[in-house]
Amino acid sequence: MKIVTLITTAITLLLLAATLVCGLWIKVFGVTDPGPLNFHMISGVAALVFCFITFLLVISLVRKKPSN
């Protein structure tokens, strides 16, 4: 379970970085072509989905941890 959480965390961070870079690229260069805008929207939605999955996995790991 810990490995799955680490993998989803890495994917989430990569998707968030791609969304940030793509969004800044679109803003700086004023891109109006629907291709890059569509990619940016899809990567943003995927980042949100993976963020939610990672959040749920972390919560399940914290609950399974025995208390001292």
Secondary structure by P-SEA (a helix, b strand, c coil): caaaaaaaaaaaaaaaaaaaaaaaaaaaaccccaaaaaaaaaaaaaaaaaaaaaaaaaaaaaaacccc
